[in-house]
């Protein structure tokens, strides 16, 4: 499928949503449909570059899930390479991108066999490992074929009191510099593999807002993040140095949208990852040091008025992954003043809303998703709006027939 790629360099960046213009542009569409405010998307792409201060940004594709927008971002100076969600996805995007790192380990034997069967794909795609068990699985799935590029996943969580307190994602079992070196030695001892990268994702800094909740909560989060930054900077540098004694690394990847400044400031890091900051979902509203412009929406229509001040929108229950809670629900954003009801929330077939005085059957409700790319699992296409007109309509991964995860 041929997909148009917008020229973000030519797009006029916008600093705030203009719902009147967005509504005019999409007046002829029936819901539910997805919209990207291209000016906001371009503003976010440029803001991420400013925050990275010259360190290349690898696009986290799970937070975009639309080839046209990934390609448009990669066309900007300062962006390079894709951090993919699965190996199957990586093999697909590697058809047009020559530098794809799979951000998580895989047990997809069929995709491993495909990777090993192609010298071209094997040169473009790097798989993630944190254990020799994964090396064993890859060797069983593809005992012959091309040499496999490997990235070592270093755990970036903050562990305190002898690891009795764990703050951050439960990722790799490789936490210390000595553990990283041992795994690196095990990788290079196997001629089937080539160790080319090291990654450490500090989710407790990059993925947790530090300007949300109570004052006490904000103080606690900022204190934890400051301590974690300091600890990780020393540990990551030591791990990179130890692994570089074993293998000539091409890249050291770290961070995410919420930690770009601090991650890029570490001398040991050669690139940062980011993706959610392009769409600016609601979970990224609560950061003190940056504020993306909301760029991604889904729109549905009012189908009934159950009572005064109430309106019921069709569908809308597009809940985000993570710990279930109110912050994972979509947010009715326009018209202003709408709220989910506490007893029904966002529903599969219908979503009742309060604060809906003035809304009638057929009126639209604009929602923001809690996370970035997940909204694309509900949409076949995204309408790209610039000002008050649609300048393009591009397929999501789902629209191109792919549901990778």
ROBALO-240853 format. One line per 2 residues: number of its first residue (from 0); for each residue x, y, z of C-alpha. Coordinates in steps of 0.2 Angstrom, whole numbers. Layout:
// residues N
NUM	X Y Z; ...
// end
This chain:
// residues 405
0	0 0 0; 7 17 -5
2	5 29 10; 8 48 9
4	21 56 20; 17 73 27
6	31 86 27; 32 91 45
8	46 104 40; 33 113 30
10	19 112 43; 16 128 54
12	17 122 72; 3 126 84
14	4 129 102; -14 125 107
16	-29 116 100; -41 125 89
18	-56 115 91; -67 126 80
20	-55 124 66; -53 105 69
22	-72 104 69; -74 113 53
24	-61 102 44; -70 86 49
26	-88 92 47; -92 79 34
28	-85 64 44; -96 51 53
30	-89 45 70; -80 37 77
32	-64 43 68; -47 48 72
34	-39 65 70; -21 71 71
36	-18 90 73; -3 91 62
38	2 108 68; 2 101 86
40	11 85 80; 25 96 72
42	27 107 87; 29 91 98
44	42 84 86; 52 100 86
46	50 101 105; 58 84 108
48	73 89 97; 76 104 107
50	75 94 123; 87 81 116
52	100 95 113; 108 86 98
54	107 68 104; 98 58 91
56	81 52 94; 75 34 90
58	56 34 87; 47 22 98
60	34 16 85; 22 8 98
62	18 26 103; 14 31 85
64	8 15 75; 6 24 59
66	19 22 46; 16 39 38
68	19 48 54; 34 38 59
70	42 41 42; 37 60 43
72	46 61 60; 61 51 53
74	63 64 39; 67 78 52
76	85 80 56; 89 74 73
78	78 58 72; 86 42 67
80	80 24 68; 65 15 75
82	62 6 92; 49 -7 88
84	37 -16 99; 38 -33 92
86	50 -43 80; 36 -45 68
88	33 -27 67; 52 -24 66
90	53 -35 50; 39 -25 42
92	45 -8 46; 63 -13 41
94	56 -14 23; 58 5 23
96	70 8 38; 87 2 39
98	89 4 58; 76 -5 69
100	79 -11 86; 66 -22 94
102	63 -14 111; 58 -31 120
104	64 -49 120; 55 -60 108
106	49 -79 107; 41 -77 90
108	50 -92 82; 43 -89 65
110	49 -71 64; 66 -76 71
112	67 -88 56; 62 -75 44
114	75 -63 51; 89 -76 50
116	84 -81 32; 87 -63 26
118	105 -55 26; 96 -38 22
120	84 -39 37; 97 -46 48
122	108 -31 44; 93 -19 48
124	85 -27 63; 93 -29 81
126	84 -40 94; 84 -37 113
128	91 -50 125; 93 -50 144
130	97 -68 146; 106 -83 138
132	89 -91 138; 84 -80 124
134	100 -84 114; 96 -102 116
136	78 -99 109; 85 -90 94
138	97 -103 90; 84 -116 91
140	72 -106 80; 86 -102 67
142	101 -113 69; 107 -107 52
144	107 -91 42; 112 -74 45
146	121 -68 60; 109 -60 73
148	112 -42 79; 109 -41 98
150	106 -27 110; 108 -30 129
152	94 -24 140; 101 -16 156
154	88 -14 170; 86 4 175
156	75 3 190; 80 10 207
158	83 -3 220; 85 2 238
160	88 -6 255; 96 -21 247
162	83 -23 233; 69 -24 246
164	62 -8 238; 60 -8 219
166	55 8 210; 53 6 191
168	47 -6 178; 51 -25 181
170	62 -27 165; 79 -35 164
172	87 -46 177; 103 -38 172
174	105 -23 184; 124 -21 189
176	139 -17 178; 146 -34 182
178	130 -43 177; 130 -34 161
180	148 -38 157; 145 -57 161
182	130 -57 148; 140 -48 136
184	154 -61 137; 141 -75 135
186	134 -66 119; 151 -63 111
188	156 -81 115; 142 -87 103
190	147 -84 84; 128 -84 80
192	127 -67 88; 134 -49 86
194	132 -38 101; 130 -20 94
196	120 -11 107; 115 -8 125
198	98 -1 131; 92 5 148
200	74 12 150; 71 22 165
202	52 21 166; 51 28 184
204	58 44 177; 52 44 159
206	34 38 162; 28 45 178
208	22 63 178; 30 74 192
210	17 88 192; 1 78 195
212	-8 73 211; -6 81 228
214	9 92 233; 15 78 244
216	14 66 230; 23 78 218
218	37 80 231; 39 62 233
220	40 58 215; 52 72 211
222	64 66 225; 63 48 219
224	67 53 201; 81 64 207
226	89 50 216; 86 38 202
228	94 49 189; 110 51 200
230	111 32 203; 107 27 185
232	119 39 178; 134 31 188
234	128 13 185; 124 15 167
236	141 23 163; 149 9 173
238	139 -4 163; 143 3 146
240	161 4 150; 161 -14 156
242	152 -20 140; 163 -9 129
244	178 -19 135; 169 -35 128
246	161 -28 112; 162 -13 101
248	144 -5 104; 136 5 90
250	124 13 101; 118 15 119
252	99 19 120; 90 26 135
254	76 36 141; 59 41 134
256	48 56 132; 48 61 150
258	67 60 153; 75 66 137
260	85 80 145; 93 70 159
262	96 54 148; 103 64 134
264	115 73 146; 124 57 151
266	140 55 141; 138 36 140
268	121 38 131; 122 39 112
270	103 41 108; 87 43 117
272	70 35 113; 54 45 112
274	36 43 104; 22 47 116
276	27 65 116; 22 66 98
278	4 63 101; 3 71 118
280	-9 59 127; -17 63 144
282	-4 53 154; 9 66 148
284	-1 81 154; 7 80 172
286	25 84 169; 33 100 176
288	48 101 164; 38 100 148
290	21 100 141; 17 92 124
292	2 100 114; -12 87 112
294	-11 81 94; -21 65 94
296	-40 63 96; -54 51 93
298	-71 58 89; -88 51 92
300	-106 57 91; -120 60 104
302	-134 47 101; -146 51 115
304	-150 63 129; -155 53 144
306	-159 68 155; -155 86 159
308	-136 90 158; -133 73 151
310	-128 67 134; -123 49 128
312	-109 47 116; -108 31 105
314	-94 20 110; -79 28 118
316	-73 15 130; -55 14 123
318	-46 11 139; -27 12 141
320	-15 -2 147; -7 -1 164
322	-14 -2 182; -33 0 180
324	-39 17 186; -47 33 181
326	-31 39 173; -32 25 160
328	-49 31 154; -51 42 139
330	-54 61 143; -69 70 135
332	-60 86 129; -72 96 118
334	-85 103 121; -77 109 137
336	-84 104 153; -89 86 149
338	-85 72 162; -87 54 163
340	-100 48 175; -92 39 190
342	-103 23 190; -102 20 171
344	-86 28 164; -82 25 146
346	-92 11 139; -91 -2 125
348	-107 4 117; -111 20 125
350	-103 33 136; -114 45 146
352	-107 62 150; -111 75 162
354	-109 94 159; -118 91 143
356	-130 106 143; -132 112 125
358	-127 96 117; -140 87 105
360	-141 71 96; -128 71 82
362	-116 83 90; -98 78 92
364	-88 74 107; -69 75 105
366	-59 63 116; -41 61 120
368	-34 44 124; -23 41 140
370	-9 33 130; -2 37 113
372	-1 23 100; -14 12 108
374	-28 23 101; -23 17 84
376	-28 -1 88; -46 6 87
378	-44 15 71; -41 11 53
380	-35 28 48; -30 45 54
382	-36 61 47; -22 74 46
384	-29 91 50; -19 107 47
386	-29 123 51; -47 120 46
388	-44 107 32; -40 89 31
390	-23 88 21; -22 69 21
392	-29 53 27; -16 39 32
394	-19 21 38; -14 16 55
396	-5 -1 57; -22 -9 59
398	-28 0 43; -14 -9 34
400	-20 -25 41; -8 -27 56
402	-11 -30 74; 6 -34 81
404	1 -33 100
// end
